[in-house]
Amino acid sequence: MTAAAPYPDLSAMLVDRLMSEGLLKHDRGDQLLQHCFATTSHQDTVIVLQCALDKFDDMIGTASGAKCLVECYARATGHQLQAFNDILLARALEIATGKFSNYFMQHILEHGDAETSRLLVERLMADVVQLSLHSIGSYVVEACYQKTGLLPLVLAAFLRLDDDCLAQLVQGAYANYVVHKLLNTAIHVFPRETMALVRRIHGLPQDVTRQPHARKVMTVVLKILARAGRMYA
């Protein structure tokens, strides 16, 4: 590719050949893409990115394809970047709960621009209960408050939940981790809002709070309440 780079026609033929032979799903495709983007012209990069957009559904279902999407997203600009973002927003729940696609979502949450991260978090928080209860989606919810700097949006989404939804999360096999980590993270930076959530959880029925999966959450809740009691004693 380095040798072909000075010759536009040859470089374009090589890129076209690599695309037709499945570069975007190759086990080392992400490494090859890095070299491709570093050596080929902008025009060739645009061709690769369009191919990734066209084959998004095939790529997102494999580990190698998801890694290639990360590389393509990092190089996308203008209308192609917008096209990637449109897909992410329109299919946020699906991508966040995919075996491999969730890593792509987490990468964008952490490394995407501030506006994209905000829009994605807002979209994901619309399904925060379903995601938190999901074995894979729960990790994406954690990424929303651990990797984006948008903890207030996540905390607000939890505070908007009714008691029935909150009870599901507190005793959920995966969701309980989301909740107790959220409380531990938020109490130091947003104490008032976190205390409001803590008090609501503490007020849930005992048949919820005594469930095995609720123990970690209740341990954190009781520690926070005890600390608050000592502060105001």
C-alpha positions in Angstrom: 0.0 0.0 0.0 2.9 2.3 0.7 4.4 1.6 -2.7 1.0 2.1 -4.4 0.2 5.4 -2.6 2.0 7.7 -5.1 0.0 6.3 -8.0 -3.8 7.2 -7.6 -5.1 4.7 -10.0 -3.1 1.8 -8.6 -3.9 2.8 -5.1 -7.7 2.9 -5.9 -7.5 -0.5 -7.5 -5.7 -1.9 -4.4 -8.3 -0.5 -2.0 -11.1 -1.8 -4.2 -9.5 -5.2 -4.2 -9.1 -5.2 -0.4 -12.7 -4.3 0.1 -13.9 -7.0 -2.2 -11.8 -9.6 -0.4 -13.4 -8.8 3.0 -10.8 -6.5 4.7 -13.6 -5.1 6.9 -14.2 -8.5 8.5 -10.6 -9.8 8.5 -9.1 -10.8 11.9 -6.4 -8.1 11.4 -8.6 -5.8 9.5 -8.3 -3.0 12.0 -4.5 -3.0 11.8 -4.7 -3.0 8.0 -7.1 -0.1 8.0 -4.8 1.9 10.2 -2.1 1.4 7.6 -4.5 2.1 4.8 -5.7 5.4 6.2 -2.1 6.5 6.9 -0.9 5.9 3.4 -3.8 6.3 0.9 -5.5 9.5 -0.3 -8.5 11.1 1.1 -10.5 9.9 -1.9 -9.6 6.3 -1.1 -10.4 6.8 2.6 -13.9 8.0 1.6 -14.4 4.8 -0.5 -13.4 2.6 2.5 -15.7 4.5 4.8 -18.6 4.3 2.4 -18.0 0.5 2.2 -18.1 0.3 6.0 -21.4 2.2 6.0 -22.9 -0.1 3.4 -21.7 -3.2 5.2 -22.5 -1.9 8.7 -25.0 -4.8 9.5 -22.5 -7.5 8.6 -19.6 -5.8 10.4 -21.4 -5.1 13.7 -22.1 -8.8 14.3 -18.4 -9.9 14.6 -15.5 -9.0 16.8 -13.2 -8.1 13.9 -16.0 -6.1 12.2 -16.7 -4.1 15.3 -12.9 -3.3 15.6 -12.9 -2.2 12.0 -15.9 0.1 12.6 -13.9 1.8 15.4 -11.1 2.6 13.0 -13.5 3.8 10.3 -15.5 6.0 12.7 -12.2 7.6 13.9 -11.5 8.7 10.3 -15.0 9.7 9.3 -15.8 13.4 8.7 -18.6 15.4 7.2 -21.6 13.6 5.9 -20.1 10.2 6.5 -19.5 10.9 10.2 -23.1 12.1 10.4 -24.2 8.9 8.7 -22.4 6.8 11.4 -24.0 8.9 14.1 -27.4 8.6 12.6 -27.1 4.8 12.7 -25.9 4.9 16.3 -28.8 7.0 17.4 -31.4 5.1 15.4 -30.2 1.7 16.6 -28.8 2.6 20.0 -30.5 -0.2 22.0 -29.7 -2.9 19.4 -26.0 -1.8 19.2 -25.7 -1.5 23.0 -26.9 -5.0 23.6 -25.0 -6.8 20.9 -22.2 -9.2 21.8 -19.6 -7.3 19.8 -21.4 -4.1 18.9 -21.5 -3.0 22.5 -17.8 -2.4 22.4 -18.2 -0.1 19.4 -20.9 1.8 21.3 -18.7 2.1 24.4 -15.8 3.3 22.3 -17.9 6.1 20.8 -19.2 7.1 24.2 -15.7 7.5 25.5 -13.9 8.9 22.5 -16.6 10.6 20.4 -17.2 14.3 20.4 -19.1 15.8 23.3 -22.3 16.5 21.4 -22.4 12.9 20.0 -21.8 11.4 23.5 -24.6 13.6 25.0 -27.1 12.6 22.3 -26.2 8.9 22.7 -26.5 9.0 26.5 -29.9 10.8 26.2 -31.1 8.1 23.7 -29.8 5.2 25.9 -31.3 6.6 29.0 -34.7 6.4 27.4 -34.2 2.6 27.7 -32.2 2.6 30.9 -34.3 -0.1 32.6 -34.1 -2.5 29.7 -30.4 -1.9 29.3 -29.6 -2.2 33.0 -31.3 -5.5 33.2 -29.5 -6.9 30.2 -26.3 -8.9 30.6 -24.4 -6.8 28.0 -26.4 -3.6 28.0 -25.7 -3.1 31.7 -22.0 -2.5 30.8 -23.0 0.2 28.4 -25.1 2.0 31.1 -22.0 2.0 33.3 -20.0 3.4 30.4 -22.6 6.2 30.2 -21.6 7.6 33.6 -18.0 6.3 33.9 -16.6 7.3 30.5 -18.5 10.4 29.2 -18.5 13.0 31.9 -22.3 12.9 31.7 -23.0 11.5 35.1 -25.8 14.1 35.8 -27.8 12.9 32.8 -27.7 9.3 34.0 -28.4 10.2 37.6 -31.4 12.2 36.4 -32.7 9.3 34.4 -32.6 7.0 37.5 -34.4 9.7 39.6 -37.2 9.8 37.0 -37.9 6.1 37.4 -41.0 5.0 39.3 -40.6 2.7 42.3 -41.6 -0.4 40.4 -38.8 0.2 37.8 -36.3 1.1 40.6 -37.2 -2.1 42.4 -36.5 -4.2 39.3 -33.0 -2.6 39.0 -32.1 -3.0 42.7 -32.8 -6.7 42.6 -31.7 -7.4 39.0 -28.9 -9.9 38.5 -27.0 -7.4 36.3 -28.8 -4.1 37.1 -27.8 -4.2 40.8 -24.1 -3.7 39.7 -25.2 -0.7 37.7 -27.0 0.8 40.6 -24.5 0.3 43.4 -21.6 1.6 41.2 -23.7 4.6 40.2 -24.3 5.5 43.9 -20.6 5.0 44.8 -19.6 7.2 41.9 -22.2 10.0 42.2 -22.2 10.5 46.0 -18.9 12.3 45.8 -19.8 14.8 43.1 -23.6 15.1 43.2 -24.4 14.4 46.9 -27.8 16.0 47.0 -29.2 14.2 44.0 -27.5 10.9 45.0 -29.0 11.1 48.5 -32.5 11.6 46.9 -32.0 8.3 45.0 -30.5 6.6 48.1 -33.6 7.5 50.2 -36.0 6.2 47.5 -34.1 2.9 47.4 -34.1 2.7 51.2 -37.9 3.2 51.2 -38.6 0.2 48.8 -40.5 -2.7 50.2 -38.4 -5.2 52.2 -39.4 -8.1 49.9 -37.3 -6.1 47.3 -34.4 -4.9 49.5 -33.8 -8.4 51.0 -33.5 -10.1 47.7 -30.0 -11.8 47.2 -29.1 -9.6 44.2 -30.1 -6.4 46.2 -27.5 -6.9 48.9 -24.7 -5.0 47.2 -27.0 -2.1 46.6 -28.4 -2.0 50.1 -24.9 -2.2 51.6 -23.9 0.9 49.7 -27.2 2.6 50.6 -26.8 1.9 54.3 -23.2 3.1 54.3 -24.2 6.4 52.6 -27.0 6.9 55.0 -24.7 6.2 58.0 -22.1 8.6 56.7 -24.7 11.3 56.3 -26.0 10.6 59.8 -22.6 11.1 61.3 -22.1 14.4 59.3 -25.3 15.9 60.7 -25.1 14.3 64.2 
